[in-house]
Amino acid sequence: MFNPLIGMPQGLEWLVILAIVVLVFGAAKLPDLARSSGQALRIFKTETKGLRDEDEDDTKTPEQREIEARERAADEARSEASGEVLRERRDDTTA
C-alpha cells in the first residue's frame, strides 16, 4: 500500500532544514521573514473574506432585493415622519 507520509521529513531532518534556512537567510532576517509572511497571509485572508461577502450579495434573488428596497423605503418614511433630517451620503470618488 502507498503511504503518503513516506516522503515527509522527520525529527533530525527538520533540524537540518532549519540549519540550512538560518545559513541562507541569517538569524537576523528570520523574524522579518516571519513577520512579512504573516502580514501577507493576513491580507490574503481578508481579501478572500471580502470576495465571499461580495458573492453573497450577488446570490440574492430579485425578490430579496425588492423586499430590502421596501424596508429601506419604510425606514425613510418613518424617519421623515419623526422629523429627523436625512443627509445624502456622497461618494467623492466620481466627478
C-alpha positions in Angstrom: 0.0 0.0 0.0 1.1 3.6 -0.7 1.9 5.6 2.4 1.7 9.4 1.6 3.9 10.3 4.6 6.9 8.4 3.4 8.5 11.5 1.9 7.8 13.8 4.9 10.8 14.9 6.9 11.2 13.5 10.4 12.9 14.9 13.5 16.6 15.2 12.6 15.7 16.2 9.0 13.8 19.2 10.3 16.8 20.3 12.2 19.0 20.1 9.1 16.4 22.1 7.1 16.3 24.7 9.9 20.1 25.0 9.9 20.2 25.5 6.2 17.5 28.2 6.4 19.4 30.0 9.1 22.6 29.8 7.0 20.9 31.1 3.9 18.8 33.9 5.4 20.8 34.7 8.5 19.4 34.7 12.0 18.7 38.4 12.0 16.4 38.2 8.9 14.3 35.3 10.2 11.9 37.5 12.3 11.4 39.9 9.4 10.7 37.0 7.1 8.2 35.5 9.5 6.5 38.9 10.0 6.2 39.6 6.3 4.8 36.1 5.7 2.2 36.7 8.5 1.2 40.0 7.0 0.8 38.5 3.5 -1.3 35.7 4.9 -3.5 38.2 6.9 -4.0 40.3 3.7 -4.9 37.2 1.7 -7.4 36.1 4.3 -9.2 39.5 4.4 -9.3 39.7 0.6 -10.8 36.2 0.3 -13.4 37.1 3.0 -14.3 40.2 1.1 -14.8 38.2 -2.1 -17.0 35.8 -0.2 -19.1 38.7 1.1 -19.5 40.1 -2.4 -20.5 36.7 -3.7 -23.3 36.6 -1.1 -24.7 39.9 -2.4 -24.7 38.6 -5.9 -26.7 35.5 -5.0 -29.7 37.5 -3.8 -32.8 36.9 -5.8 -34.8 39.8 -7.3 -37.5 39.2 -4.7 -35.0 39.6 -1.8 -33.7 42.8 -3.4 -37.3 44.1 -3.7 -38.0 43.3 0.0 -34.9 45.1 1.1 -35.8 48.1 -1.0 -39.3 48.2 0.6 -37.8 48.0 4.0 -35.4 50.9 3.3 -38.3 53.0 1.9 -40.3 52.3 5.0 -37.4 53.3 7.3 -37.0 56.5 5.3 -40.7 57.3 5.6 -40.6 56.7 9.4 -37.6 58.9 9.9 -39.3 61.7 7.8 -42.4 61.4 9.8 -40.4 61.7 13.1 -38.9 65.0 11.9 -35.3 63.7 11.5 -33.2 65.2 8.8 -31.8 62.7 6.3 -28.5 63.5 4.8 -27.4 62.1 1.5 -24.3 60.1 1.5 -22.0 61.3 -1.2 -19.2 59.3 -2.8 -16.4 61.8 -3.7 -14.6 59.3 -5.9 -16.5 60.2 -9.0 -16.6 63.6 -10.6 
